């Protein structure tokens, strides 16, 4: 059996960072994901997917993701339920993310106030593992593809074709 999801969308608001009574970090945010078709009126529609991250990934997302930023989320779908104050059972479907990639540079001008922010650059990722470009797992690595403002010099000898 397989329960795996990959989403690319924009955050609808800044992530909410909280801590469990045991001190474990958990972050919640909603990702707006465009549908691949238009409505009868020609409007593009979107789905709003709730995402939950845990531990180091939660803290990294809370520090570097902001409303409107483009992000890719990898994880699994989880359905949980609880009884509300009226005694009715409420079902919640959400994505439990184990990898989040920041798809825009912090200084790409997408923030409403126009200010940049530190942290991940475009193409950076956050996960519990230690893969290249990872900002999770307790160690931060320099992104080799970060835009430092200089042109990239590539000759024909560098190309494989």
C-alpha positions, 0 to 999 in steps of 0.5 A: 500500500502507498500513501504519498503526496506531492503538492506545489502551491502558495501559502495562504498565511504565515505558518503557525508554530506551536509546541506540544506539552512534551516540547515537540515543535509542530507547524500548521499552514495551508497550501493553495494548489491550482486545479489543472482546469478552469471552471465553466466561467473560465476561472481557475480554481484552487484547493486549500490543503492543510499541511502539518510539519513536526520537529526541526522541519516545523521550526524551519518552516515557521522561520522561513516560509511566509504567506504567498511563498511558493513551496513544494510539500512531500508527505502522506495524507492523514485522516483524524477525528474528534468529537466537538463541543456539540458531541458531533464527530469531526473528521480532519484530512491533512498532509503530514509533510516530511519534506518541504522545498522552498521554491522561491528566493526570499528576496524575490519580492513576493512578500507583501511588505517587500522586505527580504528575509534570511534563510533558505534560498530558491530550491532549498529544502527542509526535511528530517534527512541530510540530503544536499541542500537540506536545512533540516536535521540540525545542520545548515549547508550553503546552497551551491546554486544560490544567486550571488548576483554574478553571471554564470560562465558556461562554455560549450566544453562544459555541456554534455551534448 
